[in-house]
């Protein structure tokens, strides 16, 4: 009979450990997403006058919400503080001190194209050709040419 209890306690401990580890990943993903977004803002070479527009206000508002999420994640999952990133662009610690810009979309699209090309497509082309290859690979029409830059 004791072996049944030991097995039950072991299963409960294993389940709790797995749930705890899996609970950390959303917090880490939100932190990385904020860091990448700040990295894109930094690369876009900010013009602070653009932040006074409605698009700039929207950008600042969404960044403020992401910063609040990161703050709450640090409060609710303090152990995530000790997870370090290999790449500066994915590290909130490296990106948090940089100025902001409203030129996020173009930099984000370039970053997406680079990731798709590096990890999946490997065509070595510019953004438009990478997105065309991505659309073809997924049997899509290709979208708006203006949006693909």
Secondary structure, 3 states (H helix, E strand, C coil): CHHHHHHHHHHHHHHHHHHHHHHHHHHHHHHHHHHHHHHHHHHCCCCHHHHHCHHHHHHHHHHHHHHHHHHHHHHHCHHHHHCCCCCHHHCHHHHCCCCCCCCHHHHHHHHHHHHHHHHHHCCCCCHHHHHHHHHHHCCCCCCCCCCCC
